[in-house]
Amino acid sequence: MSAPTLAAVIAGLTLVTLATRSLFLLLGDRVSLPARIRHGLRYAPMCALAALIVPQLVLAERGLAITPFNARLDAGLIAMAVMLFSRSMLGAMSAGMVAFLLLRALL
């Protein structure tokens, strides 16, 4: 891809991203979303976070690594359990990191 084509693609994608993200800010309260859509948008940050974290936990160099010997997956499950039971983000992050370091050393 040539430099001018690449610059045009980047500029076009920038404009599209800017238009779609600023649409809600520009329209403000003039256009209200239906309750069903507002309810669904509450889950968007959780879904985005899961989309970033889950591949890091289950993918290895050669493909899926859903085994008991995957230290990342095991540590992620431990962090999730701590979060579910304690509701402490700091506790979950600490437990996940300690578990990962120990499991990586042992496995």
Phi and psi restraints in degrees (range 20) as a CNS / XPLOR table:
assign (resid 1 and name C) (resid 2 and name N)
       (resid 2 and name CA) (resid 2 and name C) 1.0 -75.4 20.0 2
assign (resid 2 and name N) (resid 2 and name CA)
       (resid 2 and name C) (resid 3 and name N) 1.0 163.4 20.0 2
assign (resid 2 and name C) (resid 3 and name N)
       (resid 3 and name CA) (resid 3 and name C) 1.0 -62.2 20.0 2
assign (resid 3 and name N) (resid 3 and name CA)
       (resid 3 and name C) (resid 4 and name N) 1.0 -44.4 20.0 2
assign (resid 3 and name C) (resid 4 and name N)
       (resid 4 and name CA) (resid 4 and name C) 1.0 -64.5 20.0 2
assign (resid 4 and name N) (resid 4 and name CA)
       (resid 4 and name C) (resid 5 and name N) 1.0 -37.2 20.0 2
assign (resid 4 and name C) (resid 5 and name N)
       (resid 5 and name CA) (resid 5 and name C) 1.0 -65.6 20.0 2
assign (resid 5 and name N) (resid 5 and name CA)
       (resid 5 and name C) (resid 6 and name N) 1.0 -43.2 20.0 2
assign (resid 5 and name C) (resid 6 and name N)
       (resid 6 and name CA) (resid 6 and name C) 1.0 -62.3 20.0 2
assign (resid 6 and name N) (resid 6 and name CA)
       (resid 6 and name C) (resid 7 and name N) 1.0 -42.2 20.0 2
assign (resid 6 and name C) (resid 7 and name N)
       (resid 7 and name CA) (resid 7 and name C) 1.0 -63.7 20.0 2
assign (resid 7 and name N) (resid 7 and name CA)
       (resid 7 and name C) (resid 8 and name N) 1.0 -39.6 20.0 2
assign (resid 7 and name C) (resid 8 and name N)
       (resid 8 and name CA) (resid 8 and name C) 1.0 -66.6 20.0 2
assign (resid 8 and name N) (resid 8 and name CA)
       (resid 8 and name C) (resid 9 and name N) 1.0 -39.9 20.0 2
assign (resid 8 and name C) (resid 9 and name N)
       (resid 9 and name CA) (resid 9 and name C) 1.0 -64.8 20.0 2
assign (resid 9 and name N) (resid 9 and name CA)
       (resid 9 and name C) (resid 10 and name N) 1.0 -45.1 20.0 2
assign (resid 9 and name C) (resid 10 and name N)
       (resid 10 and name CA) (resid 10 and name C) 1.0 -63.0 20.0 2
assign (resid 10 and name N) (resid 10 and name CA)
       (resid 10 and name C) (resid 11 and name N) 1.0 -43.0 20.0 2
assign (resid 10 and name C) (resid 11 and name N)
       (resid 11 and name CA) (resid 11 and name C) 1.0 -63.5 20.0 2
assign (resid 11 and name N) (resid 11 and name CA)
       (resid 11 and name C) (resid 12 and name N) 1.0 -42.1 20.0 2
assign (resid 11 and name C) (resid 12 and name N)
       (resid 12 and name CA) (resid 12 and name C) 1.0 -64.7 20.0 2
assign (resid 12 and name N) (resid 12 and name CA)
       (resid 12 and name C) (resid 13 and name N) 1.0 -44.5 20.0 2
assign (resid 12 and name C) (resid 13 and name N)
       (resid 13 and name CA) (resid 13 and name C) 1.0 -65.4 20.0 2
assign (resid 13 and name N) (resid 13 and name CA)
       (resid 13 and name C) (resid 14 and name N) 1.0 -35.4 20.0 2
assign (resid 13 and name C) (resid 14 and name N)
       (resid 14 and name CA) (resid 14 and name C) 1.0 -63.5 20.0 2
assign (resid 14 and name N) (resid 14 and name CA)
       (resid 14 and name C) (resid 15 and name N) 1.0 -44.6 20.0 2
assign (resid 14 and name C) (resid 15 and name N)
       (resid 15 and name CA) (resid 15 and name C) 1.0 -64.6 20.0 2
assign (resid 15 and name N) (resid 15 and name CA)
       (resid 15 and name C) (resid 16 and name N) 1.0 -43.1 20.0 2
assign (resid 15 and name C) (resid 16 and name N)
       (resid 16 and name CA) (resid 16 and name C) 1.0 -63.5 20.0 2
assign (resid 16 and name N) (resid 16 and name CA)
       (resid 16 and name C) (resid 17 and name N) 1.0 -44.1 20.0 2
assign (resid 16 and name C) (resid 17 and name N)
       (resid 17 and name CA) (resid 17 and name C) 1.0 -63.5 20.0 2
assign (resid 17 and name N) (resid 17 and name CA)
       (resid 17 and name C) (resid 18 and name N) 1.0 -44.5 20.0 2
assign (resid 17 and name C) (resid 18 and name N)
       (resid 18 and name CA) (resid 18 and name C) 1.0 -62.4 20.0 2
assign (resid 18 and name N) (resid 18 and name CA)
       (resid 18 and name C) (resid 19 and name N) 1.0 -42.3 20.0 2
assign (resid 18 and name C) (resid 19 and name N)
       (resid 19 and name CA) (resid 19 and name C) 1.0 -66.4 20.0 2
assign (resid 19 and name N) (resid 19 and name CA)
       (resid 19 and name C) (resid 20 and name N) 1.0 -44.3 20.0 2
assign (resid 19 and name C) (resid 20 and name N)
       (resid 20 and name CA) (resid 20 and name C) 1.0 -72.1 20.0 2
assign (resid 20 and name N) (resid 20 and name CA)
       (resid 20 and name C) (resid 21 and name N) 1.0 -33.5 20.0 2
assign (resid 20 and name C) (resid 21 and name N)
       (resid 21 and name CA) (resid 21 and name C) 1.0 -80.7 20.0 2
assign (resid 21 and name N) (resid 21 and name CA)
       (resid 21 and name C) (resid 22 and name N) 1.0 -29.9 20.0 2
assign (resid 21 and name C) (resid 22 and name N)
       (resid 22 and name CA) (resid 22 and name C) 1.0 -90.8 20.0 2
assign (resid 22 and name N) (resid 22 and name CA)
       (resid 22 and name C) (resid 23 and name N) 1.0 -4.8 20.0 2
assign (resid 22 and name C) (resid 23 and name N)
       (resid 23 and name CA) (resid 23 and name C) 1.0 -57.8 20.0 2
assign (resid 23 and name N) (resid 23 and name CA)
       (resid 23 and name C) (resid 24 and name N) 1.0 -45.3 20.0 2
assign (resid 23 and name C) (resid 24 and name N)
       (resid 24 and name CA) (resid 24 and name C) 1.0 -68.1 20.0 2
assign (resid 24 and name N) (resid 24 and name CA)
       (resid 24 and name C) (resid 25 and name N) 1.0 -34.7 20.0 2
assign (resid 24 and name C) (resid 25 and name N)
       (resid 25 and name CA) (resid 25 and name C) 1.0 -70.0 20.0 2
assign (resid 25 and name N) (resid 25 and name CA)
       (resid 25 and name C) (resid 26 and name N) 1.0 -39.7 20.0 2
assign (resid 25 and name C) (resid 26 and name N)
       (resid 26 and name CA) (resid 26 and name C) 1.0 -71.2 20.0 2
assign (resid 26 and name N) (resid 26 and name CA)
       (resid 26 and name C) (resid 27 and name N) 1.0 -38.7 20.0 2
assign (resid 26 and name C) (resid 27 and name N)
       (resid 27 and name CA) (resid 27 and name C) 1.0 -78.1 20.0 2
assign (resid 27 and name N) (resid 27 and name CA)
       (resid 27 and name C) (resid 28 and name N) 1.0 -30.4 20.0 2
assign (resid 27 and name C) (resid 28 and name N)
       (resid 28 and name CA) (resid 28 and name C) 1.0 57.8 20.0 2
assign (resid 28 and name N) (resid 28 and name CA)
       (resid 28 and name C) (resid 29 and name N) 1.0 -132.1 20.0 2
assign (resid 28 and name C) (resid 29 and name N)
       (resid 29 and name CA) (resid 29 and name C) 1.0 -89.0 20.0 2
assign (resid 29 and name N) (resid 29 and name CA)
       (resid 29 and name C) (resid 30 and name N) 1.0 0.6 20.0 2
assign (resid 29 and name C) (resid 30 and name N)
       (resid 30 and name CA) (resid 30 and name C) 1.0 -66.1 20.0 2
assign (resid 30 and name N) (resid 30 and name CA)
       (resid 30 and name C) (resid 31 and name N) 1.0 -32.0 20.0 2
assign (resid 30 and name C) (resid 31 and name N)
       (resid 31 and name CA) (resid 31 and name C) 1.0 -119.9 20.0 2
assign (resid 31 and name N) (resid 31 and name CA)
       (resid 31 and name C) (resid 32 and name N) 1.0 118.0 20.0 2
assign (resid 31 and name C) (resid 32 and name N)
       (resid 32 and name CA) (resid 32 and name C) 1.0 -100.2 20.0 2
assign (resid 32 and name N) (resid 32 and name CA)
       (resid 32 and name C) (resid 33 and name N) 1.0 140.1 20.0 2
assign (resid 32 and name C) (resid 33 and name N)
       (resid 33 and name CA) (resid 33 and name C) 1.0 -81.7 20.0 2
assign (resid 33 and name N) (resid 33 and name CA)
       (resid 33 and name C) (resid 34 and name N) 1.0 147.0 20.0 2
assign (resid 33 and name C) (resid 34 and name N)
       (resid 34 and name CA) (resid 34 and name C) 1.0 -60.7 20.0 2
assign (resid 34 and name N) (resid 34 and name CA)
       (resid 34 and name C) (resid 35 and name N) 1.0 152.7 20.0 2
assign (resid 34 and name C) (resid 35 and name N)
       (resid 35 and name CA) (resid 35 and name C) 1.0 -58.4 20.0 2
assign (resid 35 and name N) (resid 35 and name CA)
       (resid 35 and name C) (resid 36 and name N) 1.0 -35.5 20.0 2
assign (resid 35 and name C) (resid 36 and name N)
       (resid 36 and name CA) (resid 36 and name C) 1.0 -65.2 20.0 2
assign (resid 36 and name N) (resid 36 and name CA)
       (resid 36 and name C) (resid 37 and name N) 1.0 -39.9 20.0 2
assign (resid 36 and name C) (resid 37 and name N)
       (resid 37 and name CA) (resid 37 and name C) 1.0 -70.4 20.0 2
assign (resid 37 and name N) (resid 37 and name CA)
       (resid 37 and name C) (resid 38 and name N) 1.0 -42.8 20.0 2
assign (resid 37 and name C) (resid 38 and name N)
       (resid 38 and name CA) (resid 38 and name C) 1.0 -59.1 20.0 2
assign (resid 38 and name N) (resid 38 and name CA)
       (resid 38 and name C) (resid 39 and name N) 1.0 -41.0 20.0 2
assign (resid 38 and name C) (resid 39 and name N)
       (resid 39 and name CA) (resid 39 and name C) 1.0 -63.5 20.0 2
assign (resid 39 and name N) (resid 39 and name CA)
       (resid 39 and name C) (resid 40 and name N) 1.0 -42.5 20.0 2
assign (resid 39 and name C) (resid 40 and name N)
       (resid 40 and name CA) (resid 40 and name C) 1.0 -67.1 20.0 2
assign (resid 40 and name N) (resid 40 and name CA)
       (resid 40 and name C) (resid 41 and name N) 1.0 -34.7 20.0 2
assign (resid 40 and name C) (resid 41 and name N)
       (resid 41 and name CA) (resid 41 and name C) 1.0 -69.6 20.0 2
assign (resid 41 and name N) (resid 41 and name CA)
       (resid 41 and name C) (resid 42 and name N) 1.0 -18.7 20.0 2
assign (resid 41 and name C) (resid 42 and name N)
       (resid 42 and name CA) (resid 42 and name C) 1.0 -63.0 20.0 2
assign (resid 42 and name N) (resid 42 and name CA)
       (resid 42 and name C) (resid 43 and name N) 1.0 -26.2 20.0 2
assign (resid 42 and name C) (resid 43 and name N)
       (resid 43 and name CA) (resid 43 and name C) 1.0 -91.8 20.0 2
assign (resid 43 and name N) (resid 43 and name CA)
       (resid 43 and name C) (resid 44 and name N) 1.0 -3.7 20.0 2
assign (resid 43 and name C) (resid 44 and name N)
       (resid 44 and name CA) (resid 44 and name C) 1.0 -60.6 20.0 2
assign (resid 44 and name N) (resid 44 and name CA)
       (resid 44 and name C) (resid 45 and name N) 1.0 -46.0 20.0 2
assign (resid 44 and name C) (resid 45 and name N)
       (resid 45 and name CA) (resid 45 and name C) 1.0 -62.5 20.0 2
assign (resid 45 and name N) (resid 45 and name CA)
       (resid 45 and name C) (resid 46 and name N) 1.0 -38.4 20.0 2
assign (resid 45 and name C) (resid 46 and name N)
       (resid 46 and name CA) (resid 46 and name C) 1.0 -63.4 20.0 2
assign (resid 46 and name N) (resid 46 and name CA)
       (resid 46 and name C) (resid 47 and name N) 1.0 -42.5 20.0 2
assign (resid 46 and name C) (resid 47 and name N)
       (resid 47 and name CA) (resid 47 and name C) 1.0 -66.2 20.0 2
assign (resid 47 and name N) (resid 47 and name CA)
       (resid 47 and name C) (resid 48 and name N) 1.0 -40.2 20.0 2
assign (resid 47 and name C) (resid 48 and name N)
       (resid 48 and name CA) (resid 48 and name C) 1.0 -64.5 20.0 2
assign (resid 48 and name N) (resid 48 and name CA)
       (resid 48 and name C) (resid 49 and name N) 1.0 -41.7 20.0 2
assign (resid 48 and name C) (resid 49 and name N)
       (resid 49 and name CA) (resid 49 and name C) 1.0 -64.4 20.0 2
assign (resid 49 and name N) (resid 49 and name CA)
       (resid 49 and name C) (resid 50 and name N) 1.0 -42.5 20.0 2
assign (resid 49 and name C) (resid 50 and name N)
       (resid 50 and name CA) (resid 50 and name C) 1.0 -63.4 20.0 2
assign (resid 50 and name N) (resid 50 and name CA)
       (resid 50 and name C) (resid 51 and name N) 1.0 -37.7 20.0 2
assign (resid 50 and name C) (resid 51 and name N)
       (resid 51 and name CA) (resid 51 and name C) 1.0 -66.3 20.0 2
assign (resid 51 and name N) (resid 51 and name CA)
       (resid 51 and name C) (resid 52 and name N) 1.0 -26.5 20.0 2
assign (resid 51 and name C) (resid 52 and name N)
       (resid 52 and name CA) (resid 52 and name C) 1.0 -84.6 20.0 2
assign (resid 52 and name N) (resid 52 and name CA)
       (resid 52 and name C) (resid 53 and name N) 1.0 -36.9 20.0 2
assign (resid 52 and name C) (resid 53 and name N)
       (resid 53 and name CA) (resid 53 and name C) 1.0 -85.3 20.0 2
assign (resid 53 and name N) (resid 53 and name CA)
       (resid 53 and name C) (resid 54 and name N) 1.0 -45.2 20.0 2
assign (resid 53 and name C) (resid 54 and name N)
       (resid 54 and name CA) (resid 54 and name C) 1.0 -58.6 20.0 2
assign (resid 54 and name N) (resid 54 and name CA)
       (resid 54 and name C) (resid 55 and name N) 1.0 -44.9 20.0 2
assign (resid 54 and name C) (resid 55 and name N)
       (resid 55 and name CA) (resid 55 and name C) 1.0 -60.5 20.0 2
assign (resid 55 and name N) (resid 55 and name CA)
       (resid 55 and name C) (resid 56 and name N) 1.0 -33.5 20.0 2
assign (resid 55 and name C) (resid 56 and name N)
       (resid 56 and name CA) (resid 56 and name C) 1.0 -68.0 20.0 2
assign (resid 56 and name N) (resid 56 and name CA)
       (resid 56 and name C) (resid 57 and name N) 1.0 -28.0 20.0 2
assign (resid 56 and name C) (resid 57 and name N)
       (resid 57 and name CA) (resid 57 and name C) 1.0 -82.4 20.0 2
assign (resid 57 and name N) (resid 57 and name CA)
       (resid 57 and name C) (resid 58 and name N) 1.0 -36.5 20.0 2
assign (resid 57 and name C) (resid 58 and name N)
       (resid 58 and name CA) (resid 58 and name C) 1.0 -105.8 20.0 2
assign (resid 58 and name N) (resid 58 and name CA)
       (resid 58 and name C) (resid 59 and name N) 1.0 -10.2 20.0 2
assign (resid 58 and name C) (resid 59 and name N)
       (resid 59 and name CA) (resid 59 and name C) 1.0 -100.6 20.0 2
assign (resid 59 and name N) (resid 59 and name CA)
       (resid 59 and name C) (resid 60 and name N) 1.0 138.9 20.0 2
assign (resid 59 and name C) (resid 60 and name N)
       (resid 60 and name CA) (resid 60 and name C) 1.0 -119.7 20.0 2
assign (resid 60 and name N) (resid 60 and name CA)
       (resid 60 and name C) (resid 61 and name N) 1.0 -172.0 20.0 2
assign (resid 60 and name C) (resid 61 and name N)
       (resid 61 and name CA) (resid 61 and name C) 1.0 -60.6 20.0 2
assign (resid 61 and name N) (resid 61 and name CA)
       (resid 61 and name C) (resid 62 and name N) 1.0 -36.4 20.0 2
assign (resid 61 and name C) (resid 62 and name N)
       (resid 62 and name CA) (resid 62 and name C) 1.0 -103.5 20.0 2
assign (resid 62 and name N) (resid 62 and name CA)
       (resid 62 and name C) (resid 63 and name N) 1.0 3.5 20.0 2
assign (resid 62 and name C) (resid 63 and name N)
       (resid 63 and name CA) (resid 63 and name C) 1.0 138.2 20.0 2
assign (resid 63 and name N) (resid 63 and name CA)
       (resid 63 and name C) (resid 64 and name N) 1.0 -150.8 20.0 2
assign (resid 63 and name C) (resid 64 and name N)
       (resid 64 and name CA) (resid 64 and name C) 1.0 -67.0 20.0 2
assign (resid 64 and name N) (resid 64 and name CA)
       (resid 64 and name C) (resid 65 and name N) 1.0 140.9 20.0 2
assign (resid 64 and name C) (resid 65 and name N)
       (resid 65 and name CA) (resid 65 and name C) 1.0 -132.1 20.0 2
assign (resid 65 and name N) (resid 65 and name CA)
       (resid 65 and name C) (resid 66 and name N) 1.0 63.8 20.0 2
assign (resid 65 and name C) (resid 66 and name N)
       (resid 66 and name CA) (resid 66 and name C) 1.0 -95.7 20.0 2
assign (resid 66 and name N) (resid 66 and name CA)
       (resid 66 and name C) (resid 67 and name N) 1.0 77.4 20.0 2
assign (resid 66 and name C) (resid 67 and name N)
       (resid 67 and name CA) (resid 67 and name C) 1.0 -133.8 20.0 2
assign (resid 67 and name N) (resid 67 and name CA)
       (resid 67 and name C) (resid 68 and name N) 1.0 162.9 20.0 2
assign (resid 67 and name C) (resid 68 and name N)
       (resid 68 and name CA) (resid 68 and name C) 1.0 -67.4 20.0 2
assign (resid 68 and name N) (resid 68 and name CA)
       (resid 68 and name C) (resid 69 and name N) 1.0 -11.8 20.0 2
assign (resid 68 and name C) (resid 69 and name N)
       (resid 69 and name CA) (resid 69 and name C) 1.0 -98.2 20.0 2
assign (resid 69 and name N) (resid 69 and name CA)
       (resid 69 and name C) (resid 70 and name N) 1.0 12.4 20.0 2
assign (resid 69 and name C) (resid 70 and name N)
       (resid 70 and name CA) (resid 70 and name C) 1.0 -92.2 20.0 2
assign (resid 70 and name N) (resid 70 and name CA)
       (resid 70 and name C) (resid 71 and name N) 1.0 103.3 20.0 2
assign (resid 70 and name C) (resid 71 and name N)
       (resid 71 and name CA) (resid 71 and name C) 1.0 -62.9 20.0 2
assign (resid 71 and name N) (resid 71 and name CA)
       (resid 71 and name C) (resid 72 and name N) 1.0 -36.9 20.0 2
assign (resid 71 and name C) (resid 72 and name N)
       (resid 72 and name CA) (resid 72 and name C) 1.0 -65.0 20.0 2
assign (resid 72 and name N) (resid 72 and name CA)
       (resid 72 and name C) (resid 73 and name N) 1.0 -45.2 20.0 2
assign (resid 72 and name C) (resid 73 and name N)
       (resid 73 and name CA) (resid 73 and name C) 1.0 -65.9 20.0 2
assign (resid 73 and name N) (resid 73 and name CA)
       (resid 73 and name C) (resid 74 and name N) 1.0 -43.8 20.0 2
assign (resid 73 and name C) (resid 74 and name N)
       (resid 74 and name CA) (resid 74 and name C) 1.0 -62.3 20.0 2
assign (resid 74 and name N) (resid 74 and name CA)
       (resid 74 and name C) (resid 75 and name N) 1.0 -44.1 20.0 2
assign (resid 74 and name C) (resid 75 and name N)
       (resid 75 and name CA) (resid 75 and name C) 1.0 -65.6 20.0 2
assign (resid 75 and name N) (resid 75 and name CA)
       (resid 75 and name C) (resid 76 and name N) 1.0 -37.0 20.0 2
assign (resid 75 and name C) (resid 76 and name N)
       (resid 76 and name CA) (resid 76 and name C) 1.0 -64.6 20.0 2
assign (resid 76 and name N) (resid 76 and name CA)
       (resid 76 and name C) (resid 77 and name N) 1.0 -40.2 20.0 2
assign (resid 76 and name C) (resid 77 and name N)
       (resid 77 and name CA) (resid 77 and name C) 1.0 -66.5 20.0 2
assign (resid 77 and name N) (resid 77 and name CA)
       (resid 77 and name C) (resid 78 and name N) 1.0 -38.1 20.0 2
assign (resid 77 and name C) (resid 78 and name N)
       (resid 78 and name CA) (resid 78 and name C) 1.0 -65.4 20.0 2
assign (resid 78 and name N) (resid 78 and name CA)
       (resid 78 and name C) (resid 79 and name N) 1.0 -43.9 20.0 2
assign (resid 78 and name C) (resid 79 and name N)
       (resid 79 and name CA) (resid 79 and name C) 1.0 -62.3 20.0 2
assign (resid 79 and name N) (resid 79 and name CA)
       (resid 79 and name C) (resid 80 and name N) 1.0 -39.6 20.0 2
assign (resid 79 and name C) (resid 80 and name N)
       (resid 80 and name CA) (resid 80 and name C) 1.0 -64.4 20.0 2
assign (resid 80 and name N) (resid 80 and name CA)
       (resid 80 and name C) (resid 81 and name N) 1.0 -41.7 20.0 2
assign (resid 80 and name C) (resid 81 and name N)
       (resid 81 and name CA) (resid 81 and name C) 1.0 -64.4 20.0 2
assign (resid 81 and name N) (resid 81 and name CA)
       (resid 81 and name C) (resid 82 and name N) 1.0 -42.2 20.0 2
assign (resid 81 and name C) (resid 82 and name N)
       (resid 82 and name CA) (resid 82 and name C) 1.0 -63.1 20.0 2
assign (resid 82 and name N) (resid 82 and name CA)
       (resid 82 and name C) (resid 83 and name N) 1.0 -40.7 20.0 2
assign (resid 82 and name C) (resid 83 and name N)
       (resid 83 and name CA) (resid 83 and name C) 1.0 -65.3 20.0 2
assign (resid 83 and name N) (resid 83 and name CA)
       (resid 83 and name C) (resid 84 and name N) 1.0 -41.2 20.0 2
assign (resid 83 and name C) (resid 84 and name N)
       (resid 84 and name CA) (resid 84 and name C) 1.0 -65.5 20.0 2
assign (resid 84 and name N) (resid 84 and name CA)
       (resid 84 and name C) (resid 85 and name N) 1.0 -38.4 20.0 2
assign (resid 84 and name C) (resid 85 and name N)
       (resid 85 and name CA) (resid 85 and name C) 1.0 -86.9 20.0 2
assign (resid 85 and name N) (resid 85 and name CA)
       (resid 85 and name C) (resid 86 and name N) 1.0 -33.0 20.0 2
assign (resid 85 and name C) (resid 86 and name N)
       (resid 86 and name CA) (resid 86 and name C) 1.0 -105.5 20.0 2
assign (resid 86 and name N) (resid 86 and name CA)
       (resid 86 and name C) (resid 87 and name N) 1.0 -19.7 20.0 2
assign (resid 86 and name C) (resid 87 and name N)
       (resid 87 and name CA) (resid 87 and name C) 1.0 57.7 20.0 2
assign (resid 87 and name N) (resid 87 and name CA)
       (resid 87 and name C) (resid 88 and name N) 1.0 28.0 20.0 2
assign (resid 87 and name C) (resid 88 and name N)
       (resid 88 and name CA) (resid 88 and name C) 1.0 -110.8 20.0 2
assign (resid 88 and name N) (resid 88 and name CA)
       (resid 88 and name C) (resid 89 and name N) 1.0 113.1 20.0 2
assign (resid 88 and name C) (resid 89 and name N)
       (resid 89 and name CA) (resid 89 and name C) 1.0 -64.9 20.0 2
assign (resid 89 and name N) (resid 89 and name CA)
       (resid 89 and name C) (resid 90 and name N) 1.0 -42.7 20.0 2
assign (resid 89 and name C) (resid 90 and name N)
       (resid 90 and name CA) (resid 90 and name C) 1.0 -64.1 20.0 2
assign (resid 90 and name N) (resid 90 and name CA)
       (resid 90 and name C) (resid 91 and name N) 1.0 -40.4 20.0 2
assign (resid 90 and name C) (resid 91 and name N)
       (resid 91 and name CA) (resid 91 and name C) 1.0 -64.0 20.0 2
assign (resid 91 and name N) (resid 91 and name CA)
       (resid 91 and name C) (resid 92 and name N) 1.0 -41.4 20.0 2
assign (resid 91 and name C) (resid 92 and name N)
       (resid 92 and name CA) (resid 92 and name C) 1.0 -66.1 20.0 2
assign (resid 92 and name N) (resid 92 and name CA)
       (resid 92 and name C) (resid 93 and name N) 1.0 -43.9 20.0 2
assign (resid 92 and name C) (resid 93 and name N)
       (resid 93 and name CA) (resid 93 and name C) 1.0 -64.9 20.0 2
assign (resid 93 and name N) (resid 93 and name CA)
       (resid 93 and name C) (resid 94 and name N) 1.0 -41.8 20.0 2
assign (resid 93 and name C) (resid 94 and name N)
       (resid 94 and name CA) (resid 94 and name C) 1.0 -65.1 20.0 2
assign (resid 94 and name N) (resid 94 and name CA)
       (resid 94 and name C) (resid 95 and name N) 1.0 -46.8 20.0 2
assign (resid 94 and name C) (resid 95 and name N)
       (resid 95 and name CA) (resid 95 and name C) 1.0 -62.2 20.0 2
assign (resid 95 and name N) (resid 95 and name CA)
       (resid 95 and name C) (resid 96 and name N) 1.0 -40.7 20.0 2
assign (resid 95 and name C) (resid 96 and name N)
       (resid 96 and name CA) (resid 96 and name C) 1.0 -64.7 20.0 2
assign (resid 96 and name N) (resid 96 and name CA)
       (resid 96 and name C) (resid 97 and name N) 1.0 -42.1 20.0 2
assign (resid 96 and name C) (resid 97 and name N)
       (resid 97 and name CA) (resid 97 and name C) 1.0 -69.8 20.0 2
assign (resid 97 and name N) (resid 97 and name CA)
       (resid 97 and name C) (resid 98 and name N) 1.0 -43.3 20.0 2
assign (resid 97 and name C) (resid 98 and name N)
       (resid 98 and name CA) (resid 98 and name C) 1.0 -63.3 20.0 2
assign (resid 98 and name N) (resid 98 and name CA)
       (resid 98 and name C) (resid 99 and name N) 1.0 -44.0 20.0 2
assign (resid 98 and name C) (resid 99 and name N)
       (resid 99 and name CA) (resid 99 and name C) 1.0 -61.9 20.0 2
assign (resid 99 and name N) (resid 99 and name CA)
       (resid 99 and name C) (resid 100 and name N) 1.0 -41.8 20.0 2
assign (resid 99 and name C) (resid 100 and name N)
       (resid 100 and name CA) (resid 100 and name C) 1.0 -63.7 20.0 2
assign (resid 100 and name N) (resid 100 and name CA)
       (resid 100 and name C) (resid 101 and name N) 1.0 -45.6 20.0 2
assign (resid 100 and name C) (resid 101 and name N)
       (resid 101 and name CA) (resid 101 and name C) 1.0 -63.2 20.0 2
assign (resid 101 and name N) (resid 101 and name CA)
       (resid 101 and name C) (resid 102 and name N) 1.0 -42.5 20.0 2
assign (resid 101 and name C) (resid 102 and name N)
       (resid 102 and name CA) (resid 102 and name C) 1.0 -67.8 20.0 2
assign (resid 102 and name N) (resid 102 and name CA)
       (resid 102 and name C) (resid 103 and name N) 1.0 -45.0 20.0 2
assign (resid 102 and name C) (resid 103 and name N)
       (resid 103 and name CA) (resid 103 and name C) 1.0 -65.7 20.0 2
assign (resid 103 and name N) (resid 103 and name CA)
       (resid 103 and name C) (resid 104 and name N) 1.0 -38.4 20.0 2
assign (resid 103 and name C) (resid 104 and name N)
       (resid 104 and name CA) (resid 104 and name C) 1.0 -65.2 20.0 2
assign (resid 104 and name N) (resid 104 and name CA)
       (resid 104 and name C) (resid 105 and name N) 1.0 -36.7 20.0 2
assign (resid 104 and name C) (resid 105 and name N)
       (resid 105 and name CA) (resid 105 and name C) 1.0 -70.8 20.0 2
assign (resid 105 and name N) (resid 105 and name CA)
       (resid 105 and name C) (resid 106 and name N) 1.0 -35.7 20.0 2
assign (resid 105 and name C) (resid 106 and name N)
       (resid 106 and name CA) (resid 106 and name C) 1.0 -82.9 20.0 2
assign (resid 106 and name N) (resid 106 and name CA)
       (resid 106 and name C) (resid 107 and name N) 1.0 -35.5 20.0 2
